[in-house]
């Protein structure tokens, strides 16, 4: 019998900036809603690595980085 159970993983992403957006580096925090685990990031790649700890990203999504 095939397992058709649905698994949902949710994240809240907060972007933090001070000053004009055109000259400020992207930084923020990401929260896994189910585990309440939060990670602060300075580069978007760090947020993606955090997400990968909980879900498998497809090759197409990885190519978009």
Secondary structure as GFF3:
##gff-version 3
##sequence-region A 1 65
A	DSSP	beta_strand	11	16	.	.	.	ID=ss1
A	DSSP	three_ten_helix	21	23	.	.	.	ID=ss2
A	DSSP	beta_strand	27	32	.	.	.	ID=ss3
A	DSSP	beta_strand	37	41	.	.	.	ID=ss4
A	DSSP	alpha_helix	44	52	.	.	.	ID=ss5
A	DSSP	alpha_helix	59	63	.	.	.	ID=ss6
###
